[in-house]
Amino acid sequence: MPSSRYDVLVQCPFYLNDACFPKRNIRKITCEGISDGSNLVLQFQHVRDFHRQMENYCCRFYDKCMVYRMLMQKYEEI
């Protein structure tokens, strides 16, 4: 069962989960980390920035995302 409204829409292979609770000041996206056993968390100050990242990068054009590009380099070096 999806844990957020974006779970079924995300296309990025490095996405792990997200949380958006503006009243609790939580707006974050968790991605695979740069080393084994680590995660990378993007935390946003504004709800609109969180939604923009999710909709434009995680769900659509993930190959344009700077996090995706960085993580792809990790696999290309292997």
Secondary structure, DSSP 8 states (H G I E B T S, - for coil): --SSTTTTT---TTEEEEEEEGGGTEEEEEEE-SSTT-EEEEE-SSHHHHHHHIIIIITT-GGG-HHHHHHHHHHHT-
